[in-house]
């Protein structure tokens, strides 16, 4: 597969892209990181082999990656070296190695790149704190399907799975403080939380964008976007309420009527 940065065609299946300082970072499934400046490749970095599933920005010089048989790793973009790597959980009750398959990850809170949450193919939610140890400090089994997308704000982690379950948990009480948001009917692929307002957006295979109120759990917006969706982000603009949109529509209609009257009088 190929993806495009401006007019450039680059080989590989794109996992994600985001800005790091003045550069644009792109990451592909084969673990190839490219840093773009002025529409040209400024630097390259290899962060894994095939089946890299996740790449998350921690800071302008630090990123986190994980994937199939690839534990959570932190990479320094300046030295191009791994600065920390998670360790697999102990063998199971049959003394068999537990397979590694991360599907989603997010840095949690303002931890300075120390606390991370990982969602797995095997419907596990794992919390890591690299200040304490390399193995998970907490773990939660959730549902029966892969945890396919994740984001966080403060101590809250928001995640979705392949059935359309959208859930919020508090990392201080993973098993006790669980909140569900209803509405999705297909597998979720992207979730985003507004950094200042209480809104949670989600997209997926049912081709809808939904926005929920985090506190009331009410779905405040729903849009059909025609295509299967993989990612969603919030802009810096404030989310408008339905009443504001309706009021703006009324004023637009009145302005249109006013313009037509002026044109008729001038004619």
C-alpha positions as CSV (number, residue, x, y, z in Angstrom):
1,X,0.0,0.0,0.0
2,X,0.9,3.6,-0.5
3,X,0.1,6.9,1.3
4,X,0.7,10.5,0.2
5,X,2.3,13.5,1.8
6,X,1.5,16.5,-0.5
7,X,2.7,15.3,-3.9
8,X,5.0,12.5,-2.5
9,X,4.0,8.9,-2.7
10,X,5.4,6.8,0.2
11,X,5.2,3.1,0.5
12,X,3.5,1.5,3.5
13,X,0.2,1.4,5.3
14,X,-0.2,4.6,7.3
15,X,-0.8,4.2,11.0
16,X,-0.9,7.8,12.1
17,X,0.6,11.3,11.6
18,X,1.0,14.3,13.9
19,X,3.2,17.3,14.3
20,X,6.4,17.3,16.4
21,X,7.7,20.8,16.7
22,X,8.0,22.2,13.3
23,X,8.0,18.8,11.6
24,X,5.3,16.4,10.5
25,X,5.7,12.8,11.7
26,X,4.3,9.9,9.7
27,X,4.3,6.2,10.9
28,X,3.6,3.1,8.9
29,X,2.7,-0.5,9.9
30,X,6.2,-1.7,9.1
31,X,7.6,0.6,11.8
32,X,9.0,3.3,9.5
33,X,9.0,6.8,11.0
34,X,9.5,9.8,8.6
35,X,9.9,13.4,9.7
36,X,8.9,15.9,7.1
37,X,10.0,19.5,6.9
38,X,9.2,21.9,4.0
39,X,7.6,19.1,2.1
40,X,10.8,16.9,2.2
41,X,11.9,14.0,4.3
42,X,14.2,15.5,7.0
43,X,14.9,12.3,9.0
44,X,14.1,8.6,9.3
45,X,13.7,6.3,12.2
46,X,12.9,2.5,12.4
47,X,10.8,1.8,15.5
48,X,9.6,-1.8,14.9
49,X,9.0,-4.6,12.5
50,X,5.7,-5.5,10.7
51,X,2.4,-5.2,12.5
52,X,3.0,-2.0,14.3
53,X,-0.5,-0.9,15.5
54,X,0.0,2.2,17.5
55,X,2.1,5.4,17.5
56,X,1.3,8.1,20.0
57,X,2.9,11.6,20.6
58,X,4.1,12.1,24.1
59,X,6.1,15.3,23.5
60,X,8.0,16.9,20.6
61,X,11.0,14.6,21.3
62,X,9.2,11.5,22.7
63,X,6.8,9.0,21.1
64,X,5.2,5.7,22.2
65,X,4.7,2.7,20.0
66,X,3.2,-0.8,20.3
67,X,1.7,-3.5,18.1
68,X,1.5,-7.3,17.5
69,X,4.3,-9.0,19.4
70,X,5.7,-5.5,20.1
71,X,5.5,-4.3,23.7
72,X,4.9,-0.7,24.6
73,X,8.1,1.3,23.8
74,X,9.1,4.9,24.2
75,X,11.4,6.4,21.6
76,X,13.6,9.5,21.8
77,X,13.4,11.3,18.4
78,X,16.7,13.1,18.9
79,X,18.9,10.1,19.8
80,X,16.7,7.7,17.7
81,X,16.9,5.2,20.5
82,X,14.4,3.4,22.7
83,X,14.4,4.9,26.3
84,X,12.0,2.4,27.9
85,X,10.2,-0.9,27.0
86,X,7.4,-2.7,28.8
87,X,7.7,-6.3,29.8
88,X,5.2,-9.0,29.1
89,X,3.0,-10.3,31.9
90,X,4.0,-13.6,33.6
91,X,3.1,-17.0,32.0
92,X,-0.5,-18.2,32.5
93,X,-1.7,-21.0,34.7
94,X,-0.7,-23.6,32.1
95,X,2.8,-22.1,32.0
96,X,2.3,-20.8,28.5
97,X,3.6,-17.5,27.2
98,X,0.9,-14.8,27.0
99,X,0.8,-13.4,23.4
100,X,1.4,-9.6,22.9
101,X,-0.9,-7.7,20.7
102,X,-1.5,-4.0,21.5
103,X,-4.3,-2.4,19.4
104,X,-4.5,1.1,21.1
105,X,-2.6,3.2,23.5
106,X,-2.7,6.6,25.2
107,X,-0.7,8.6,27.7
108,X,-2.8,9.2,30.8
109,X,-3.1,12.6,32.4
110,X,-0.3,15.1,32.9
111,X,2.2,12.4,33.8
112,X,5.2,13.7,31.9
113,X,5.3,10.6,29.8
114,X,5.3,8.1,32.7
115,X,1.7,6.6,32.8
116,X,0.2,4.8,29.8
117,X,-2.8,2.8,29.1
118,X,-2.8,0.0,26.4
119,X,-5.8,-1.8,24.9
120,X,-5.2,-5.3,23.5
121,X,-6.5,-7.6,20.9
122,X,-7.6,-9.9,23.7
123,X,-9.9,-7.3,25.3
124,X,-7.5,-6.3,28.1
125,X,-6.9,-2.8,29.4
126,X,-3.4,-2.5,30.9
127,X,-2.0,0.4,32.9
128,X,1.7,1.0,32.9
129,X,3.7,3.4,35.2
130,X,7.3,3.4,34.1
131,X,8.4,5.0,37.3
132,X,7.6,1.8,39.2
133,X,8.1,-1.3,37.0
134,X,8.0,-2.5,33.4
135,X,4.9,-4.8,33.8
136,X,1.4,-3.5,34.1
137,X,0.5,-2.0,37.5
138,X,-3.2,-2.6,36.8
139,X,-5.2,-4.8,34.4
140,X,-8.9,-5.1,33.4
141,X,-10.6,-7.6,31.1
142,X,-13.3,-5.8,29.3
143,X,-15.9,-7.6,27.1
144,X,-15.0,-10.2,24.5
145,X,-13.7,-8.1,21.5
146,X,-10.5,-6.1,20.8
147,X,-10.1,-2.7,22.3
148,X,-9.6,-0.8,19.0
149,X,-9.3,2.9,20.0
150,X,-8.4,4.9,23.1
151,X,-7.9,8.4,24.4
152,X,-7.7,10.1,27.8
153,X,-8.2,13.2,29.8
154,X,-7.1,13.6,33.4
155,X,-7.5,10.3,35.2
156,X,-10.2,9.1,32.8
157,X,-9.5,6.7,29.9
158,X,-12.1,6.5,27.1
159,X,-12.0,3.5,24.8
160,X,-14.0,1.6,22.2
161,X,-14.1,-2.0,20.9
162,X,-15.1,-4.0,17.9
163,X,-18.8,-4.1,18.9
164,X,-19.3,-0.4,19.3
165,X,-19.1,-0.3,23.1
166,X,-17.8,3.2,24.1
167,X,-16.6,3.2,27.8
168,X,-15.0,5.5,30.3
169,X,-12.9,4.2,33.3
170,X,-11.1,6.0,36.1
171,X,-7.5,4.7,36.4
172,X,-7.7,5.2,40.2
173,X,-10.5,2.5,40.3
174,X,-10.5,0.5,37.1
175,X,-13.1,-2.0,38.1
176,X,-15.4,0.3,40.1
177,X,-15.8,3.5,38.2
178,X,-17.1,2.4,34.7
179,X,-19.3,4.5,32.5
180,X,-20.9,3.5,29.2
181,X,-21.9,5.8,26.3
182,X,-24.6,4.3,24.0
183,X,-25.4,4.9,20.3
184,X,-22.8,3.1,18.2
185,X,-23.9,0.0,16.2
186,X,-20.6,-0.9,14.6
187,X,-16.9,-1.4,15.5
188,X,-15.3,1.8,16.7
189,X,-12.0,3.0,15.1
190,X,-11.4,6.4,16.5
191,X,-12.2,8.4,19.7
192,X,-11.3,11.9,20.8
193,X,-12.0,14.0,23.9
194,X,-12.2,17.8,23.9
195,X,-9.5,19.2,26.2
196,X,-11.6,22.0,27.7
197,X,-15.3,21.1,27.2
198,X,-17.1,18.0,28.3
199,X,-17.4,16.3,24.9
200,X,-16.4,12.9,23.6
201,X,-16.4,12.1,19.8
202,X,-16.3,8.7,18.3
203,X,-16.3,7.2,14.7
204,X,-16.2,3.8,13.2
205,X,-17.5,1.3,10.7
206,X,-21.1,2.4,10.9
207,X,-20.1,5.6,9.1
208,X,-21.4,8.0,11.8
209,X,-19.7,10.7,13.9
210,X,-21.2,10.9,17.3
211,X,-20.5,13.5,20.1
212,X,-21.5,12.6,23.6
213,X,-21.6,14.8,26.7
214,X,-19.1,13.2,29.1
215,X,-21.0,14.1,32.2
216,X,-24.6,13.4,31.2
217,X,-23.7,10.6,28.7
218,X,-26.3,12.1,26.3
219,X,-25.5,12.0,22.6
220,X,-25.6,15.7,21.6
221,X,-24.6,15.4,17.9
222,X,-24.8,12.7,15.3
223,X,-23.6,13.0,11.6
224,X,-23.7,10.5,8.8
225,X,-20.5,10.8,6.8
226,X,-20.9,8.2,4.0
227,X,-17.6,6.4,4.5
228,X,-16.2,4.0,7.1
229,X,-14.2,6.2,9.4
230,X,-10.9,5.5,11.1
231,X,-9.9,8.7,13.0
232,X,-11.4,11.8,14.6
233,X,-9.9,14.9,16.2
234,X,-11.2,18.0,17.8
235,X,-10.2,21.5,16.6
236,X,-9.7,24.4,19.0
237,X,-13.1,25.8,18.3
238,X,-15.9,25.5,20.9
239,X,-18.6,22.9,20.2
240,X,-21.9,24.6,19.6
241,X,-25.2,23.5,21.1
242,X,-28.2,22.7,18.9
243,X,-30.0,25.9,20.0
244,X,-27.0,28.0,18.9
245,X,-27.0,26.3,15.4
246,X,-30.7,26.8,15.0
247,X,-30.5,30.5,16.0
248,X,-27.6,31.0,13.5
249,X,-29.7,29.3,10.8
250,X,-32.5,31.8,11.5
251,X,-30.2,34.8,11.3
252,X,-28.8,33.5,8.0
253,X,-32.3,33.2,6.6
254,X,-33.2,36.7,7.7
255,X,-30.0,38.1,6.2
256,X,-30.9,36.4,2.9
257,X,-34.4,37.9,3.0
258,X,-33.0,41.3,3.7
259,X,-30.6,41.1,0.8
260,X,-33.4,40.1,-1.6
261,X,-35.5,43.1,-0.5
262,X,-32.7,45.5,-1.1
263,X,-32.0,44.0,-4.5
264,X,-35.8,44.3,-5.4
265,X,-35.9,47.9,-4.2
266,X,-32.8,48.8,-6.2
267,X,-34.3,47.1,-9.3
